Amino acid sequence: TENGTENGTENGTDTSTIRPTRRSMSRPTRRRRSATLNGILAALEGSSAPDWTRPATDGDPGAATRIRLTLADVLVSVARSPLRDADAVKAFANRALPALAKIAGGSGFRDANRHTHPCDATRAAAFHVAMVAVAPSGDDGSKDGFRVSGDTNVASHAKSLADCAASTLRDTTVKDSVRVAAARLVTALVAGDDDTLEALAGSIPEVRSALRRAVDTAESEELADSSRRLLHCMGAVA
């Protein structure tokens, strides 16, 4: 042969046995992961969501909410799973956490009827995703990969998440289930690493005040109890 190009060789290198690895076939590309994340967040926000996030409602007004909750569960699964790519984890945190704070806080939402706020179920789901993402995993991540809660990924978003939770805890116009979800996010934040706690320092007085408001106005014992426990953990009295 000439230059080794026959029988699957090029420049003397045998390429006839080269096959895609299982990793290359099974793992989505970073661009694909980013597009999926953006699509899910857009659906939760209710703005310019891709077609695959829009179910056929068949006249069922609750169908859109159910698909949003299902998509939120997808984000929970991602947030719980350690990833082998530290850059991908950081990118997830930087894209998802600000968007989740916005959704959980009830701002920026536009549905088909031009309503300006997500339903309480969607807000509670957004708080839950954020809570799972920032909650300490109990290990350093060195064995099974990288997590959102590690490597200072949370610290830069801690204040906006805490402010969102505090605003919701004060809000008596939303269901207690949303305020409970906000309290759980606060629990995860105050259990964070030193960088997260340092970032939270300026928000703690407002969070304490909001928790006291929640205790005073709670319609459910769950909200009142969780707020009291948080205040105790933060060195305050309800």
Summary of the structure (lengths in Angstrom):
residues: 238
radius of gyration: 22.3
end to end distance: 85.5
largest distance: 86.5
contacts: 736
relative contact order: 0.09
helix: 61%
strand: 3%
